[in-house]
Amino acid sequence: MDTITFMQAIELIDLAATENRLWHYNGGQAYIRVSNDSNVLMVIDHTMSNTVPTISMNNGTEYFRSCAGAQFEYSARLRETPLVSFFRESFTDIITLETI
């Protein structure tokens, strides 16, 4: 897969939250640990709603060390209000999310 849709990106963020792998989310970028036994940091940027989200993979060793514990707070927040539900309910009349 060369590209990812907006909703696929949102689904990945929600999945990471259910598994306590979401280390930071600011409404446009998500910082996710690829797996709990990996030091790979995946950054999903969906700030431009009219473009394909970008994903980068980085060595997150230092990031995970300096932000230890953040994954529980951010993951819990998104489990309470999943992004998929939010975007489907809030924006389906405005934009077609699957085509973004």
C-alpha positions in Angstrom: 0.0 0.0 0.0 1.5 3.3 -1.1 -1.1 5.6 0.4 -3.5 5.7 3.2 -6.9 7.3 3.4 -7.9 9.8 6.0 -10.2 7.3 7.7 -7.6 4.5 7.6 -5.2 6.9 9.5 -7.9 7.7 12.0 -8.6 3.9 12.5 -4.9 3.3 13.1 -4.8 6.0 15.7 -7.9 4.6 17.5 -6.4 1.1 17.4 -3.2 2.3 19.0 -5.2 4.0 21.7 -7.0 0.7 22.5 -3.6 -0.9 23.0 -2.0 1.9 25.0 0.4 2.6 22.1 -0.7 6.2 21.5 2.0 8.4 23.0 0.8 11.8 21.9 -2.1 13.3 19.9 -2.6 17.0 19.2 -5.5 16.9 16.8 -3.4 16.7 13.7 -0.5 14.4 14.5 -0.4 11.1 16.3 2.8 9.6 17.8 2.4 5.9 18.0 4.6 3.0 19.2 4.4 0.4 16.4 4.3 -2.4 19.0 4.9 -2.6 22.7 8.1 -4.5 22.2 9.5 -2.2 19.5 11.3 1.2 19.6 9.8 2.3 16.3 7.9 5.5 16.5 5.2 6.0 13.8 4.1 9.6 13.2 0.8 10.1 11.4 0.1 13.6 10.2 -3.5 14.3 9.1 -3.5 18.1 9.5 -4.3 18.7 5.9 -7.8 17.3 5.5 -7.7 17.6 1.7 -4.6 15.6 1.3 -3.4 12.1 1.9 -2.1 11.7 5.5 1.6 11.3 5.8 3.3 8.6 7.9 6.9 8.5 9.0 8.8 5.8 10.9 11.5 6.9 13.3 13.8 5.5 16.0 11.7 6.3 19.1 14.1 5.0 21.7 14.9 8.5 23.2 11.3 9.7 22.7 9.8 6.8 24.6 12.4 7.2 27.3 11.7 10.9 27.8 7.9 10.6 27.5 7.5 7.5 29.6 3.9 7.1 30.8 2.4 9.5 28.3 0.9 6.6 26.3 -1.6 5.8 29.2 -3.0 9.4 29.3 -3.3 9.9 25.6 -4.6 6.4 24.9 -7.3 6.7 27.7 -8.5 10.0 26.2 -9.1 8.6 22.8 -10.7 5.4 24.1 -13.3 7.7 25.7 -13.9 9.6 22.5 -12.7 7.5 19.5 -11.8 9.5 16.4 -13.7 7.4 14.0 -17.0 8.1 15.7 -16.1 11.8 16.1 -15.3 12.3 12.4 -18.2 10.2 11.1 -20.7 12.0 13.3 -19.3 15.5 12.9 -18.2 15.8 9.3 -20.1 13.4 7.1 -22.4 16.1 5.8 -19.4 18.3 5.0 -16.8 16.0 3.5 -16.6 12.5 2.2 -13.9 11.1 4.5 -13.2 7.9 2.5 -12.1 10.0 -0.5 -9.6 12.1 1.4 
